[in-house]
Amino acid sequence: MSVFTLPFSVPSGTGIEYIGSLGDSGSILSVHLDGSEVYRFDRYNPTYVCATSLYRKSGMTHQYHTIVVRLEATSGPLAKPYLQVKEFQ
């Protein structure tokens, strides 16, 4: 299983956004914020999308937080078991 963990602080903004891709080799991912699963989604899309918002959270407190993106499973006949993170904003 692939896992990406990012500790971060919110010194001036109020949130975080996970940018990633969609495509026919997509997989099922879960997003955890400060230890709790907050979102689960399937990255499968028949057409490739290079960079799109996959998760966004606003209204966060000005303190340290941790976001974890975890590969849960594959989906679709062309799915590959990998986790891809383009960027966080």
C-alpha positions as CSV (number, residue, x, y, z in Angstrom):
1,M,0.0,0.0,0.0
2,S,1.3,3.5,-0.9
3,V,1.0,6.3,1.6
4,F,2.0,10.0,1.3
5,T,2.1,12.0,4.6
6,L,2.6,15.8,4.7
7,P,2.8,17.7,8.0
8,F,2.0,21.4,7.4
9,S,1.1,24.6,9.2
10,V,-1.6,27.1,8.3
11,P,0.2,30.4,9.2
12,S,-1.6,32.8,6.9
13,G,-4.2,30.9,4.8
14,T,-7.1,28.9,6.1
15,G,-6.9,25.6,4.2
16,I,-5.2,23.1,2.0
17,E,-5.9,21.7,-1.5
18,Y,-4.6,18.4,-3.0
19,I,-4.0,18.6,-6.8
20,G,-3.6,15.3,-8.7
21,S,-4.6,13.6,-11.9
22,L,-7.5,11.5,-13.2
23,G,-7.3,8.8,-15.8
24,D,-8.1,5.3,-16.9
25,S,-5.3,3.9,-14.7
26,G,-6.9,5.5,-11.7
27,S,-7.1,4.0,-8.2
28,I,-9.2,4.5,-5.1
29,L,-7.6,6.9,-2.6
30,S,-8.5,8.1,0.9
31,V,-7.6,11.5,2.4
32,H,-7.0,11.7,6.1
33,L,-6.7,15.0,7.9
34,D,-5.3,15.1,11.5
35,G,-5.9,11.4,11.9
36,S,-9.4,11.1,10.6
37,E,-10.5,9.9,7.1
38,V,-12.3,12.9,5.5
39,Y,-12.7,11.8,1.9
40,R,-12.5,8.7,-0.3
41,F,-12.7,8.8,-4.1
42,D,-11.9,7.0,-7.3
43,R,-9.4,8.6,-9.6
44,Y,-10.8,6.7,-12.6
45,N,-11.8,8.9,-15.5
46,P,-12.0,7.7,-19.2
47,T,-10.1,10.8,-20.3
48,Y,-6.8,11.8,-18.7
49,V,-6.9,15.0,-16.7
50,C,-3.4,16.2,-15.8
51,A,-4.0,18.5,-12.8
52,T,-7.3,19.0,-11.0
53,S,-8.4,19.6,-7.5
54,L,-9.0,16.2,-5.8
55,Y,-9.7,17.5,-2.2
56,R,-10.0,20.9,-0.7
57,K,-10.5,21.9,3.0
58,S,-11.0,25.5,4.1
59,G,-11.8,27.1,7.5
60,M,-8.8,25.5,9.2
61,T,-7.2,26.8,12.4
62,H,-3.8,28.5,12.4
63,Q,-1.8,25.5,13.8
64,Y,0.1,22.4,12.6
65,H,-1.9,19.8,10.8
66,T,-1.1,16.5,9.0
67,I,-2.7,15.3,5.7
68,V,-2.3,11.7,4.6
69,V,-3.2,10.4,1.1
70,R,-3.5,6.6,1.0
71,L,-3.9,4.1,-1.9
72,E,-6.8,1.9,-0.9
73,A,-7.5,-0.2,-4.0
74,T,-7.4,-0.2,-7.8
75,S,-10.5,0.2,-10.0
76,G,-11.1,-0.5,-13.7
77,P,-9.4,-2.9,-16.0
78,L,-6.4,-0.6,-16.6
79,A,-5.9,0.5,-13.0
80,K,-2.4,0.5,-11.6
81,P,-1.6,0.4,-7.9
82,Y,0.2,3.7,-7.5
83,L,-0.3,7.0,-5.7
84,Q,0.4,10.3,-7.5
85,V,0.6,13.7,-5.9
86,K,1.1,16.7,-8.2
87,E,1.0,19.4,-5.5
88,F,-0.6,20.8,-2.4
89,Q,-1.6,24.4,-2.1
